[in-house]
């Protein structure tokens, strides 16, 4: 899952939402999938983005294109969540096989930067 402007379906700087297979999702379906993946509710998204209530963002599920800043923030959160998941897997692998630590140190440090600071070279 990814939110990106680097796709032919993206127009006028508005990112598109891609599913795990890289296919463009309609915004309503994509937003629902993103919120499920990030484990946040519509109310939490509304609050996070400075809207008064979840009702204020319902229009994005009814055909209004979400603003680029909202999509970009969701994209950054997806990127951070993926990095956190990968970091957890690598750390578990090292616990089981300590000899792998030397081979994974650079990637682990990169993932820690992403998850701690949101430092993402997407």
Jmol script that loads the backbone (N, CA, C; Angstrom):
load data "model"
ATOM      1  N   UNK A   1       0.854  -1.167   0.000  1.00  0.00           N
ATOM      2  CA  UNK A   1       0.000   0.000   0.000  1.00  0.00           C
ATOM      3  C   UNK A   1       0.897   1.226   0.000  1.00  0.00           C
ATOM      4  N   UNK A   2       0.485   2.219  -0.805  1.00  0.00           N
ATOM      5  CA  UNK A   2       1.309   3.402  -0.953  1.00  0.00           C
ATOM      6  C   UNK A   2       0.443   4.570  -1.412  1.00  0.00           C
ATOM      7  N   UNK A   3       0.823   5.767  -1.003  1.00  0.00           N
ATOM      8  CA  UNK A   3       0.214   6.994  -1.500  1.00  0.00           C
ATOM      9  C   UNK A   3       1.316   7.731  -2.239  1.00  0.00           C
ATOM     10  N   UNK A   4       1.081   8.048  -3.520  1.00  0.00           N
ATOM     11  CA  UNK A   4       2.160   8.614  -4.324  1.00  0.00           C
ATOM     12  C   UNK A   4       1.655   9.514  -5.447  1.00  0.00           C
ATOM     13  N   UNK A   5       2.500  10.455  -5.825  1.00  0.00           N
ATOM     14  CA  UNK A   5       2.261  11.266  -7.025  1.00  0.00           C
ATOM     15  C   UNK A   5       3.023  10.671  -8.211  1.00  0.00           C
ATOM     16  N   UNK A   6       3.873   9.700  -7.933  1.00  0.00           N
ATOM     17  CA  UNK A   6       4.718   9.098  -8.970  1.00  0.00           C
ATOM     18  C   UNK A   6       3.995   7.962  -9.671  1.00  0.00           C
ATOM     19  N   UNK A   7       2.830   8.287 -10.199  1.00  0.00           N
ATOM     20  CA  UNK A   7       2.004   7.312 -10.922  1.00  0.00           C
ATOM     21  C   UNK A   7       1.260   8.067 -12.012  1.00  0.00           C
ATOM     22  N   UNK A   8       1.065   7.426 -13.131  1.00  0.00           N
ATOM     23  CA  UNK A   8       0.413   8.100 -14.262  1.00  0.00           C
ATOM     24  C   UNK A   8      -1.014   8.547 -13.957  1.00  0.00           C
ATOM     25  N   UNK A   9      -1.660   7.937 -12.986  1.00  0.00           N
ATOM     26  CA  UNK A   9      -3.029   8.322 -12.630  1.00  0.00           C
ATOM     27  C   UNK A   9      -3.082   9.571 -11.744  1.00  0.00           C
ATOM     28  N   UNK A  10      -1.938   9.974 -11.200  1.00  0.00           N
ATOM     29  CA  UNK A  10      -1.886  11.173 -10.367  1.00  0.00           C
ATOM     30  C   UNK A  10      -1.952  12.404 -11.261  1.00  0.00           C
ATOM     31  N   UNK A  11      -2.839  13.326 -10.905  1.00  0.00           N
ATOM     32  CA  UNK A  11      -3.001  14.542 -11.699  1.00  0.00           C
ATOM     33  C   UNK A  11      -2.938  15.776 -10.812  1.00  0.00           C
ATOM     34  N   UNK A  12      -2.320  16.825 -11.334  1.00  0.00           N
ATOM     35  CA  UNK A  12      -2.282  18.133 -10.674  1.00  0.00           C
ATOM     36  C   UNK A  12      -1.721  18.064  -9.260  1.00  0.00           C
ATOM     37  N   UNK A  13      -0.762  17.184  -9.031  1.00  0.00           N
ATOM     38  CA  UNK A  13      -0.126  17.087  -7.729  1.00  0.00           C
ATOM     39  C   UNK A  13      -0.937  16.378  -6.665  1.00  0.00           C
ATOM     40  N   UNK A  14      -2.048  15.769  -7.051  1.00  0.00           N
ATOM     41  CA  UNK A  14      -2.863  15.022  -6.087  1.00  0.00           C
ATOM     42  C   UNK A  14      -2.414  13.566  -6.114  1.00  0.00           C
ATOM     43  N   UNK A  15      -1.923  13.056  -4.994  1.00  0.00           N
ATOM     44  CA  UNK A  15      -1.473  11.662  -4.958  1.00  0.00           C
ATOM     45  C   UNK A  15      -2.618  10.673  -5.174  1.00  0.00           C
ATOM     46  N   UNK A  16      -2.257   9.490  -5.586  1.00  0.00           N
ATOM     47  CA  UNK A  16      -3.203   8.387  -5.689  1.00  0.00           C
ATOM     48  C   UNK A  16      -2.859   7.365  -4.616  1.00  0.00           C
ATOM     49  N   UNK A  17      -3.816   6.525  -4.303  1.00  0.00           N
ATOM     50  CA  UNK A  17      -3.607   5.453  -3.327  1.00  0.00           C
ATOM     51  C   UNK A  17      -3.472   4.157  -4.105  1.00  0.00           C
ATOM     52  N   UNK A  18      -2.366   3.457  -3.865  1.00  0.00           N
ATOM     53  CA  UNK A  18      -2.122   2.177  -4.523  1.00  0.00           C
ATOM     54  C   UNK A  18      -2.320   1.050  -3.525  1.00  0.00           C
ATOM     55  N   UNK A  19      -2.913  -0.043  -3.982  1.00  0.00           N
ATOM     56  CA  UNK A  19      -3.073  -1.204  -3.108  1.00  0.00           C
ATOM     57  C   UNK A  19      -1.738  -1.954  -3.030  1.00  0.00           C
ATOM     58  N   UNK A  20      -1.710  -3.065  -2.349  1.00  0.00           N
ATOM     59  CA  UNK A  20      -0.468  -3.813  -2.164  1.00  0.00           C
ATOM     60  C   UNK A  20       0.067  -4.400  -3.462  1.00  0.00           C
ATOM     61  N   UNK A  21      -0.771  -4.458  -4.505  1.00  0.00           N
ATOM     62  CA  UNK A  21      -0.337  -4.945  -5.817  1.00  0.00           C
ATOM     63  C   UNK A  21       0.062  -3.799  -6.737  1.00  0.00           C
ATOM     64  N   UNK A  22       0.011  -2.561  -6.241  1.00  0.00           N
ATOM     65  CA  UNK A  22       0.377  -1.405  -7.045  1.00  0.00           C
ATOM     66  C   UNK A  22      -0.727  -0.870  -7.926  1.00  0.00           C
ATOM     67  N   UNK A  23      -1.950  -1.339  -7.719  1.00  0.00           N
ATOM     68  CA  UNK A  23      -3.096  -0.883  -8.504  1.00  0.00           C
ATOM     69  C   UNK A  23      -3.747   0.328  -7.829  1.00  0.00           C
ATOM     70  N   UNK A  24      -4.175   1.296  -8.637  1.00  0.00           N
ATOM     71  CA  UNK A  24      -4.836   2.487  -8.109  1.00  0.00           C
ATOM     72  C   UNK A  24      -6.191   2.104  -7.518  1.00  0.00           C
ATOM     73  N   UNK A  25      -6.444   2.641  -6.329  1.00  0.00           N
ATOM     74  CA  UNK A  25      -7.724   2.411  -5.656  1.00  0.00           C
ATOM     75  C   UNK A  25      -8.559   3.686  -5.724  1.00  0.00           C
ATOM     76  N   UNK A  26      -9.868   3.559  -5.888  1.00  0.00           N
ATOM     77  CA  UNK A  26     -10.725   4.744  -5.759  1.00  0.00           C
ATOM     78  C   UNK A  26     -10.519   5.331  -4.358  1.00  0.00           C
ATOM     79  N   UNK A  27     -10.656   6.648  -4.227  1.00  0.00           N
ATOM     80  CA  UNK A  27     -10.349   7.268  -2.931  1.00  0.00           C
ATOM     81  C   UNK A  27     -11.156   6.693  -1.776  1.00  0.00           C
ATOM     82  N   UNK A  28     -12.432   6.460  -1.952  1.00  0.00           N
ATOM     83  CA  UNK A  28     -13.244   5.933  -0.847  1.00  0.00           C
ATOM     84  C   UNK A  28     -12.712   4.585  -0.377  1.00  0.00           C
ATOM     85  N   UNK A  29     -12.480   3.689  -1.312  1.00  0.00           N
ATOM     86  CA  UNK A  29     -11.963   2.366  -0.966  1.00  0.00           C
ATOM     87  C   UNK A  29     -10.533   2.467  -0.426  1.00  0.00           C
ATOM     88  N   UNK A  30      -9.736   3.321  -1.038  1.00  0.00           N
ATOM     89  CA  UNK A  30      -8.345   3.495  -0.610  1.00  0.00           C
ATOM     90  C   UNK A  30      -8.230   4.082   0.781  1.00  0.00           C
ATOM     91  N   UNK A  31      -9.029   5.104   1.061  1.00  0.00           N
ATOM     92  CA  UNK A  31      -9.000   5.697   2.398  1.00  0.00           C
ATOM     93  C   UNK A  31      -9.419   4.686   3.462  1.00  0.00           C
ATOM     94  N   UNK A  32     -10.436   3.909   3.157  1.00  0.00           N
ATOM     95  CA  UNK A  32     -10.875   2.878   4.099  1.00  0.00           C
ATOM     96  C   UNK A  32      -9.752   1.874   4.348  1.00  0.00           C
ATOM     97  N   UNK A  33      -9.078   1.454   3.286  1.00  0.00           N
ATOM     98  CA  UNK A  33      -7.976   0.488   3.423  1.00  0.00           C
ATOM     99  C   UNK A  33      -6.808   1.087   4.201  1.00  0.00           C
ATOM    100  N   UNK A  34      -6.485   2.350   3.935  1.00  0.00           N
ATOM    101  CA  UNK A  34      -5.380   3.015   4.641  1.00  0.00           C
ATOM    102  C   UNK A  34      -5.689   3.116   6.132  1.00  0.00           C
ATOM    103  N   UNK A  35      -6.900   3.546   6.462  1.00  0.00           N
ATOM    104  CA  UNK A  35      -7.255   3.667   7.880  1.00  0.00           C
ATOM    105  C   UNK A  35      -7.222   2.310   8.579  1.00  0.00           C
ATOM    106  N   UNK A  36      -7.678   1.284   7.884  1.00  0.00           N
ATOM    107  CA  UNK A  36      -7.625  -0.063   8.458  1.00  0.00           C
ATOM    108  C   UNK A  36      -6.171  -0.485   8.677  1.00  0.00           C
ATOM    109  N   UNK A  37      -5.327  -0.250   7.685  1.00  0.00           N
ATOM    110  CA  UNK A  37      -3.906  -0.618   7.793  1.00  0.00           C
ATOM    111  C   UNK A  37      -3.230   0.127   8.948  1.00  0.00           C
ATOM    112  N   UNK A  38      -3.539   1.416   9.078  1.00  0.00           N
ATOM    113  CA  UNK A  38      -2.927   2.229  10.135  1.00  0.00           C
ATOM    114  C   UNK A  38      -3.640   2.083  11.479  1.00  0.00           C
ATOM    115  N   UNK A  39      -4.758   1.370  11.482  1.00  0.00           N
ATOM    116  CA  UNK A  39      -5.546   1.135  12.685  1.00  0.00           C
ATOM    117  C   UNK A  39      -5.999   2.440  13.336  1.00  0.00           C
ATOM    118  N   UNK A  40      -6.540   3.330  12.491  1.00  0.00           N
ATOM    119  CA  UNK A  40      -7.120   4.565  13.014  1.00  0.00           C
ATOM    120  C   UNK A  40      -8.536   4.719  12.455  1.00  0.00           C
ATOM    121  N   UNK A  41      -9.349   5.426  13.189  1.00  0.00           N
ATOM    122  CA  UNK A  41     -10.745   5.629  12.794  1.00  0.00           C
ATOM    123  C   UNK A  41     -10.885   6.920  11.983  1.00  0.00           C
ATOM    124  N   UNK A  42     -12.026   7.089  11.384  1.00  0.00           N
ATOM    125  CA  UNK A  42     -12.306   8.334  10.665  1.00  0.00           C
ATOM    126  C   UNK A  42     -12.268   9.518  11.635  1.00  0.00           C
ATOM    127  N   UNK A  43     -12.797   9.317  12.831  1.00  0.00           N
ATOM    128  CA  UNK A  43     -12.781  10.383  13.837  1.00  0.00           C
ATOM    129  C   UNK A  43     -11.346  10.765  14.198  1.00  0.00           C
ATOM    130  N   UNK A  44     -10.481   9.759  14.341  1.00  0.00           N
ATOM    131  CA  UNK A  44      -9.074  10.040  14.652  1.00  0.00           C
ATOM    132  C   UNK A  44      -8.394  10.769  13.497  1.00  0.00           C
ATOM    133  N   UNK A  45      -8.702  10.354  12.261  1.00  0.00           N
ATOM    134  CA  UNK A  45      -8.144  11.038  11.098  1.00  0.00           C
ATOM    135  C   UNK A  45      -8.595  12.491  11.074  1.00  0.00           C
ATOM    136  N   UNK A  46      -9.875  12.713  11.285  1.00  0.00           N
ATOM    137  CA  UNK A  46     -10.398  14.076  11.284  1.00  0.00           C
ATOM    138  C   UNK A  46      -9.694  14.934  12.329  1.00  0.00           C
ATOM    139  N   UNK A  47      -9.552  14.397  13.518  1.00  0.00           N
ATOM    140  CA  UNK A  47      -8.889  15.143  14.593  1.00  0.00           C
ATOM    141  C   UNK A  47      -7.425  15.402  14.246  1.00  0.00           C
ATOM    142  N   UNK A  48      -6.750  14.392  13.736  1.00  0.00           N
ATOM    143  CA  UNK A  48      -5.335  14.487  13.365  1.00  0.00           C
ATOM    144  C   UNK A  48      -5.118  15.579  12.311  1.00  0.00           C
ATOM    145  N   UNK A  49      -6.093  15.742  11.412  1.00  0.00           N
ATOM    146  CA  UNK A  49      -5.965  16.681  10.304  1.00  0.00           C
ATOM    147  C   UNK A  49      -6.571  18.047  10.615  1.00  0.00           C
ATOM    148  N   UNK A  50      -7.093  18.224  11.826  1.00  0.00           N
ATOM    149  CA  UNK A  50      -7.614  19.521  12.233  1.00  0.00           C
ATOM    150  C   UNK A  50      -9.056  19.791  11.850  1.00  0.00           C
ATOM    151  N   UNK A  51      -9.787  18.753  11.452  1.00  0.00           N
ATOM    152  CA  UNK A  51     -11.219  18.920  11.165  1.00  0.00           C
ATOM    153  C   UNK A  51     -11.998  18.861  12.475  1.00  0.00           C
ATOM    154  N   UNK A  52     -13.184  19.438  12.465  1.00  0.00           N
ATOM    155  CA  UNK A  52     -13.988  19.499  13.687  1.00  0.00           C
ATOM    156  C   UNK A  52     -14.531  18.139  14.101  1.00  0.00           C
ATOM    157  N   UNK A  53     -14.881  17.302  13.123  1.00  0.00           N
ATOM    158  CA  UNK A  53     -15.441  15.999  13.452  1.00  0.00           C
ATOM    159  C   UNK A  53     -15.287  15.059  12.260  1.00  0.00           C
ATOM    160  N   UNK A  54     -15.618  13.802  12.482  1.00  0.00           N
ATOM    161  CA  UNK A  54     -15.559  12.815  11.409  1.00  0.00           C
ATOM    162  C   UNK A  54     -16.524  13.173  10.291  1.00  0.00           C
ATOM    163  N   UNK A  55     -17.618  13.838  10.625  1.00  0.00           N
ATOM    164  CA  UNK A  55     -18.588  14.243   9.592  1.00  0.00           C
ATOM    165  C   UNK A  55     -17.956  15.197   8.589  1.00  0.00           C
ATOM    166  N   UNK A  56     -16.948  15.941   9.041  1.00  0.00           N
ATOM    167  CA  UNK A  56     -16.286  16.913   8.159  1.00  0.00           C
ATOM    168  C   UNK A  56     -15.486  16.253   7.042  1.00  0.00           C
ATOM    169  N   UNK A  57     -15.122  14.985   7.226  1.00  0.00           N
ATOM    170  CA  UNK A  57     -14.328  14.313   6.193  1.00  0.00           C
ATOM    171  C   UNK A  57     -15.128  13.265   5.426  1.00  0.00           C
ATOM    172  N   UNK A  58     -16.396  13.101   5.763  1.00  0.00           N
ATOM    173  CA  UNK A  58     -17.224  12.108   5.067  1.00  0.00           C
ATOM    174  C   UNK A  58     -17.279  12.360   3.562  1.00  0.00           C
ATOM    175  N   UNK A  59     -17.112  13.615   3.167  1.00  0.00           N
ATOM    176  CA  UNK A  59     -17.171  13.961   1.743  1.00  0.00           C
ATOM    177  C   UNK A  59     -16.106  13.221   0.934  1.00  0.00           C
ATOM    178  N   UNK A  60     -15.016  12.814   1.586  1.00  0.00           N
ATOM    179  CA  UNK A  60     -13.954  12.093   0.874  1.00  0.00           C
ATOM    180  C   UNK A  60     -14.367  10.658   0.552  1.00  0.00           C
ATOM    181  N   UNK A  61     -15.400  10.178   1.197  1.00  0.00           N
ATOM    182  CA  UNK A  61     -15.948   8.851   0.904  1.00  0.00           C
ATOM    183  C   UNK A  61     -17.165   8.960  -0.021  1.00  0.00           C
ATOM    184  N   UNK A  62     -17.497  10.190  -0.377  1.00  0.00           N
ATOM    185  CA  UNK A  62     -18.680  10.417  -1.216  1.00  0.00           C
ATOM    186  C   UNK A  62     -18.347  11.087  -2.544  1.00  0.00           C
ATOM    187  N   UNK A  63     -17.080  11.024  -2.961  1.00  0.00           N
ATOM    188  CA  UNK A  63     -16.717  11.527  -4.278  1.00  0.00           C
ATOM    189  C   UNK A  63     -15.837  12.757  -4.326  1.00  0.00           C
ATOM    190  N   UNK A  64     -15.693  13.476  -3.223  1.00  0.00           N
ATOM    191  CA  UNK A  64     -14.793  14.629  -3.200  1.00  0.00           C
ATOM    192  C   UNK A  64     -13.355  14.135  -3.058  1.00  0.00           C
ATOM    193  N   UNK A  65     -12.472  14.644  -3.896  1.00  0.00           N
ATOM    194  CA  UNK A  65     -11.063  14.252  -3.822  1.00  0.00           C
ATOM    195  C   UNK A  65     -10.446  14.817  -2.549  1.00  0.00           C
ATOM    196  N   UNK A  66      -9.790  13.979  -1.768  1.00  0.00           N
ATOM    197  CA  UNK A  66      -9.131  14.478  -0.558  1.00  0.00           C
ATOM    198  C   UNK A  66      -8.007  15.449  -0.932  1.00  0.00           C
ATOM    199  N   UNK A  67      -7.714  16.411  -0.066  1.00  0.00           N
ATOM    200  CA  UNK A  67      -6.620  17.330  -0.358  1.00  0.00           C
ATOM    201  C   UNK A  67      -5.270  16.610  -0.327  1.00  0.00           C
ATOM    202  N   UNK A  68      -4.330  17.143  -1.097  1.00  0.00           N
ATOM    203  CA  UNK A  68      -3.012  16.525  -1.205  1.00  0.00           C
ATOM    204  C   UNK A  68      -2.331  16.395   0.155  1.00  0.00           C
ATOM    205  N   UNK A  69      -2.471  17.422   1.011  1.00  0.00           N
ATOM    206  CA  UNK A  69      -1.779  17.351   2.296  1.00  0.00           C
ATOM    207  C   UNK A  69      -2.282  16.172   3.134  1.00  0.00           C
ATOM    208  N   UNK A  70      -3.577  15.887   3.086  1.00  0.00           N
ATOM    209  CA  UNK A  70      -4.129  14.755   3.835  1.00  0.00           C
ATOM    210  C   UNK A  70      -3.557  13.447   3.284  1.00  0.00           C
ATOM    211  N   UNK A  71      -3.557  13.319   1.972  1.00  0.00           N
ATOM    212  CA  UNK A  71      -3.028  12.096   1.352  1.00  0.00           C
ATOM    213  C   UNK A  71      -1.536  11.946   1.629  1.00  0.00           C
ATOM    214  N   UNK A  72      -0.796  13.047   1.578  1.00  0.00           N
ATOM    215  CA  UNK A  72       0.645  12.976   1.833  1.00  0.00           C
ATOM    216  C   UNK A  72       0.949  12.550   3.265  1.00  0.00           C
ATOM    217  N   UNK A  73       0.179  13.053   4.205  1.00  0.00           N
ATOM    218  CA  UNK A  73       0.381  12.657   5.609  1.00  0.00           C
ATOM    219  C   UNK A  73       0.048  11.181   5.798  1.00  0.00           C
ATOM    220  N   UNK A  74      -1.020  10.718   5.183  1.00  0.00           N
ATOM    221  CA  UNK A  74      -1.347   9.293   5.264  1.00  0.00           C
ATOM    222  C   UNK A  74      -0.230   8.460   4.629  1.00  0.00           C
ATOM    223  N   UNK A  75       0.297   8.930   3.504  1.00  0.00           N
ATOM    224  CA  UNK A  75       1.390   8.224   2.846  1.00  0.00           C
ATOM    225  C   UNK A  75       2.623   8.119   3.732  1.00  0.00           C
ATOM    226  N   UNK A  76       2.952   9.186   4.424  1.00  0.00           N
ATOM    227  CA  UNK A  76       4.093   9.185   5.339  1.00  0.00           C
ATOM    228  C   UNK A  76       3.858   8.190   6.482  1.00  0.00           C
ATOM    229  N   UNK A  77       2.618   8.150   6.984  1.00  0.00           N
ATOM    230  CA  UNK A  77       2.296   7.212   8.062  1.00  0.00           C
ATOM    231  C   UNK A  77       2.363   5.764   7.592  1.00  0.00           C
ATOM    232  N   UNK A  78       1.943   5.507   6.358  1.00  0.00           N
ATOM    233  CA  UNK A  78       2.059   4.152   5.806  1.00  0.00           C
ATOM    234  C   UNK A  78       3.529   3.763   5.718  1.00  0.00           C
ATOM    235  N   UNK A  79       4.335   4.677   5.216  1.00  0.00           N
ATOM    236  CA  UNK A  79       5.773   4.410   5.075  1.00  0.00           C
ATOM    237  C   UNK A  79       6.398   4.093   6.437  1.00  0.00           C
ATOM    238  N   UNK A  80       6.036   4.866   7.443  1.00  0.00           N
ATOM    239  CA  UNK A  80       6.571   4.634   8.786  1.00  0.00           C
ATOM    240  C   UNK A  80       6.077   3.311   9.357  1.00  0.00           C
ATOM    241  N   UNK A  81       4.817   2.972   9.125  1.00  0.00           N
ATOM    242  CA  UNK A  81       4.267   1.712   9.630  1.00  0.00           C
ATOM    243  C   UNK A  81       4.959   0.517   8.979  1.00  0.00           C
ATOM    244  N   UNK A  82       5.214   0.607   7.676  1.00  0.00           N
ATOM    245  CA  UNK A  82       5.930  -0.478   6.987  1.00  0.00           C
ATOM    246  C   UNK A  82       7.338  -0.636   7.553  1.00  0.00           C
ATOM    247  N   UNK A  83       8.005   0.495   7.785  1.00  0.00           N
ATOM    248  CA  UNK A  83       9.357   0.450   8.338  1.00  0.00           C
ATOM    249  C   UNK A  83       9.349  -0.183   9.728  1.00  0.00           C
ATOM    250  N   UNK A  84       8.370   0.178  10.534  1.00  0.00           N
ATOM    251  CA  UNK A  84       8.251  -0.394  11.876  1.00  0.00           C
ATOM    252  C   UNK A  84       8.035  -1.904  11.798  1.00  0.00           C
ATOM    253  N   UNK A  85       7.168  -2.329  10.887  1.00  0.00           N
ATOM    254  CA  UNK A  85       6.913  -3.771  10.720  1.00  0.00           C
ATOM    255  C   UNK A  85       8.185  -4.506  10.308  1.00  0.00           C
ATOM    256  N   UNK A  86       8.904  -3.950   9.339  1.00  0.00           N
ATOM    257  CA  UNK A  86      10.145  -4.597   8.884  1.00  0.00           C
ATOM    258  C   UNK A  86      11.188  -4.622   9.999  1.00  0.00           C
ATOM    259  N   UNK A  87      11.296  -3.530  10.748  1.00  0.00           N
ATOM    260  CA  UNK A  87      12.241  -3.461  11.861  1.00  0.00           C
ATOM    261  C   UNK A  87      11.924  -4.535  12.902  1.00  0.00           C
ATOM    262  N   UNK A  88      10.655  -4.690  13.222  1.00  0.00           N
ATOM    263  CA  UNK A  88      10.254  -5.715  14.196  1.00  0.00           C
ATOM    264  C   UNK A  88      10.635  -7.112  13.722  1.00  0.00           C
ATOM    265  N   UNK A  89      10.430  -7.378  12.448  1.00  0.00           N
ATOM    266  CA  UNK A  89      10.772  -8.695  11.889  1.00  0.00           C
ATOM    267  C   UNK A  89      12.278  -8.924  11.965  1.00  0.00           C
ATOM    268  N   UNK A  90      13.065  -7.926  11.566  1.00  0.00           N
ATOM    269  CA  UNK A  90      14.529  -8.088  11.603  1.00  0.00           C
ATOM    270  C   UNK A  90      15.036  -8.269  13.025  1.00  0.00           C
ATOM    271  N   UNK A  91      14.488  -7.503  13.956  1.00  0.00           N
ATOM    272  CA  UNK A  91      14.932  -7.641  15.348  1.00  0.00           C
ATOM    273  C   UNK A  91      14.583  -9.017  15.902  1.00  0.00           C
ATOM    274  N   UNK A  92      13.427  -9.549  15.534  1.00  0.00           N
ATOM    275  CA  UNK A  92      13.059 -10.900  15.960  1.00  0.00           C
ATOM    276  C   UNK A  92      13.990 -11.946  15.339  1.00  0.00           C
ATOM    277  N   UNK A  93      14.351 -11.749  14.074  1.00  0.00           N
ATOM    278  CA  UNK A  93      15.266 -12.680  13.406  1.00  0.00           C
ATOM    279  C   UNK A  93      16.619 -12.708  14.104  1.00  0.00           C
ATOM    280  N   UNK A  94      17.102 -11.525  14.520  1.00  0.00           N
ATOM    281  CA  UNK A  94      18.404 -11.439  15.183  1.00  0.00           C
ATOM    282  C   UNK A  94      18.365 -12.120  16.547  1.00  0.00           C
ATOM    283  N   UNK A  95      17.237 -12.005  17.237  1.00  0.00           N
ATOM    284  CA  UNK A  95      17.108 -12.689  18.526  1.00  0.00           C
ATOM    285  C   UNK A  95      17.269 -14.196  18.349  1.00  0.00           C
ATOM    286  N   UNK A  96      16.682 -14.710  17.250  1.00  0.00           N
ATOM    287  CA  UNK A  96      16.746 -16.147  16.986  1.00  0.00           C
ATOM    288  C   UNK A  96      18.084 -16.569  16.371  1.00  0.00           C
ATOM    289  N   UNK A  97      18.707 -15.672  15.627  1.00  0.00           N
ATOM    290  CA  UNK A  97      19.963 -15.983  14.926  1.00  0.00           C
ATOM    291  C   UNK A  97      20.914 -14.796  15.035  1.00  0.00           C
ATOM    292  N   UNK A  98      21.609 -14.652  16.156  1.00  0.00           N
ATOM    293  CA  UNK A  98      22.467 -13.489  16.396  1.00  0.00           C
ATOM    294  C   UNK A  98      23.526 -13.247  15.309  1.00  0.00           C
ATOM    295  N   UNK A  99      23.915 -14.291  14.602  1.00  0.00           N
ATOM    296  CA  UNK A  99      24.937 -14.122  13.561  1.00  0.00           C
ATOM    297  C   UNK A  99      24.457 -13.247  12.400  1.00  0.00           C
ATOM    298  N   UNK A 100      23.151 -13.002  12.303  1.00  0.00           N
ATOM    299  CA  UNK A 100      22.595 -12.161  11.240  1.00  0.00           C
ATOM    300  C   UNK A 100      22.752 -10.668  11.528  1.00  0.00           C
ATOM    301  N   UNK A 101      23.107 -10.332  12.759  1.00  0.00           N
ATOM    302  CA  UNK A 101      23.158  -8.922  13.139  1.00  0.00           C
ATOM    303  C   UNK A 101      24.109  -8.120  12.262  1.00  0.00           C
ATOM    304  N   UNK A 102      25.287  -8.642  12.003  1.00  0.00           N
ATOM    305  CA  UNK A 102      26.259  -7.912  11.193  1.00  0.00           C
ATOM    306  C   UNK A 102      25.743  -7.653   9.779  1.00  0.00           C
ATOM    307  N   UNK A 103      24.959  -8.582   9.259  1.00  0.00           N
ATOM    308  CA  UNK A 103      24.439  -8.461   7.893  1.00  0.00           C
ATOM    309  C   UNK A 103      23.274  -7.471   7.801  1.00  0.00           C
ATOM    310  N   UNK A 104      22.631  -7.191   8.908  1.00  0.00           N
ATOM    311  CA  UNK A 104      21.424  -6.361   8.876  1.00  0.00           C
ATOM    312  C   UNK A 104      21.578  -5.012   9.574  1.00  0.00           C
ATOM    313  N   UNK A 105      22.746  -4.717  10.097  1.00  0.00           N
ATOM    314  CA  UNK A 105      22.952  -3.496  10.886  1.00  0.00           C
ATOM    315  C   UNK A 105      22.577  -2.226  10.124  1.00  0.00           C
ATOM    316  N   UNK A 106      23.036  -2.083   8.887  1.00  0.00           N
ATOM    317  CA  UNK A 106      22.736  -0.863   8.130  1.00  0.00           C
ATOM    318  C   UNK A 106      21.238  -0.688   7.929  1.00  0.00           C
ATOM    319  N   UNK A 107      20.568  -1.776   7.545  1.00  0.00           N
ATOM    320  CA  UNK A 107      19.125  -1.684   7.308  1.00  0.00           C
ATOM    321  C   UNK A 107      18.372  -1.390   8.600  1.00  0.00           C
ATOM    322  N   UNK A 108      18.782  -2.002   9.688  1.00  0.00           N
ATOM    323  CA  UNK A 108      18.137  -1.752  10.981  1.00  0.00           C
ATOM    324  C   UNK A 108      18.294  -0.284  11.372  1.00  0.00           C
ATOM    325  N   UNK A 109      19.470   0.271  11.190  1.00  0.00           N
ATOM    326  CA  UNK A 109      19.682   1.683  11.524  1.00  0.00           C
ATOM    327  C   UNK A 109      18.833   2.597  10.647  1.00  0.00           C
ATOM    328  N   UNK A 110      18.720   2.269   9.377  1.00  0.00           N
ATOM    329  CA  UNK A 110      17.882   3.036   8.455  1.00  0.00           C
ATOM    330  C   UNK A 110      16.412   2.987   8.888  1.00  0.00           C
ATOM    331  N   UNK A 111      15.950   1.805   9.242  1.00  0.00           N
ATOM    332  CA  UNK A 111      14.564   1.647   9.686  1.00  0.00           C
ATOM    333  C   UNK A 111      14.317   2.366  11.005  1.00  0.00           C
ATOM    334  N   UNK A 112      15.287   2.346  11.882  1.00  0.00           N
ATOM    335  CA  UNK A 112      15.134   3.065  13.160  1.00  0.00           C
ATOM    336  C   UNK A 112      15.010   4.559  12.913  1.00  0.00           C
ATOM    337  N   UNK A 113      15.799   5.082  11.977  1.00  0.00           N
ATOM    338  CA  UNK A 113      15.672   6.503  11.632  1.00  0.00           C
ATOM    339  C   UNK A 113      14.275   6.820  11.124  1.00  0.00           C
ATOM    340  N   UNK A 114      13.754   5.969  10.262  1.00  0.00           N
ATOM    341  CA  UNK A 114      12.418   6.200   9.700  1.00  0.00           C
ATOM    342  C   UNK A 114      11.359   6.155  10.788  1.00  0.00           C
ATOM    343  N   UNK A 115      11.406   5.142  11.642  1.00  0.00           N
ATOM    344  CA  UNK A 115      10.366   4.978  12.647  1.00  0.00           C
ATOM    345  C   UNK A 115      10.475   6.011  13.776  1.00  0.00           C
ATOM    346  N   UNK A 116      11.667   6.443  14.101  1.00  0.00           N
ATOM    347  CA  UNK A 116      11.825   7.406  15.188  1.00  0.00           C
ATOM    348  C   UNK A 116      11.583   8.836  14.727  1.00  0.00           C
ATOM    349  N   UNK A 117      12.055   9.160  13.549  1.00  0.00           N
ATOM    350  CA  UNK A 117      12.036  10.547  13.112  1.00  0.00           C
ATOM    351  C   UNK A 117      11.136  10.797  11.918  1.00  0.00           C
ATOM    352  N   UNK A 118      10.542   9.765  11.365  1.00  0.00           N
ATOM    353  CA  UNK A 118       9.729   9.961  10.184  1.00  0.00           C
ATOM    354  C   UNK A 118      10.570  10.359   8.991  1.00  0.00           C
ATOM    355  N   UNK A 119      11.864  10.040   9.068  1.00  0.00           N
ATOM    356  CA  UNK A 119      12.811  10.403   8.033  1.00  0.00           C
ATOM    357  C   UNK A 119      12.658   9.408   6.888  1.00  0.00           C
ATOM    358  N   UNK A 120      11.920   9.792   5.860  1.00  0.00           N
ATOM    359  CA  UNK A 120      11.604   8.834   4.803  1.00  0.00           C
ATOM    360  C   UNK A 120      12.065   9.331   3.449  1.00  0.00           C
ATOM    361  N   UNK A 121      12.921   8.573   2.841  1.00  0.00           N
ATOM    362  CA  UNK A 121      13.288   8.821   1.447  1.00  0.00           C
ATOM    363  C   UNK A 121      12.446   7.897   0.603  1.00  0.00           C
ATOM    364  N   UNK A 122      11.227   8.325   0.342  1.00  0.00           N
ATOM    365  CA  UNK A 122      10.264   7.455  -0.327  1.00  0.00           C
ATOM    366  C   UNK A 122      10.539   7.408  -1.806  1.00  0.00           C
TER     367      UNK A 122
END
end "model"
wireframe off; spacefill off
backbone 0.3
color backbone group
